[in-house]
Amino acid sequence: MEIIYLLFIVLLAGFLGFELIRKVPATLHTPLMSGSNAISGITLVGALVASGSDNSVLTTVLGTIAVALASINVVGGYLVTDRMLNMFKKKTK
């Protein structure tokens, strides 16, 4: 029964995230992306804790997958933010 609640939360979070991102104008997407990097960092810490726990093999595997995905999200977010900030720098001749 607990897994049904967890699946419901994951599906609800996925739907809500999709709807929120879809309604953000393109001009605001990159600044919001840089702000969400802090949240992704917290997700990375939680994933590290989950992957390091000794509960079960499933927990370790899912935690390791979460670490990989959160790392990709953090690194990609910072690369996009750096690229955006470079657009606003003065060009030297």
Secondary structure, 3 states (H helix, E strand, C coil): CHHHHHHHHHHHHHHHHHHHHHCCCHHHHHHHHHHHHHHHHHHHHHHHHHHHCCCCHHHHHHHHHHHHHHHHHHHHHHHHHHHHHHHCCCCCC
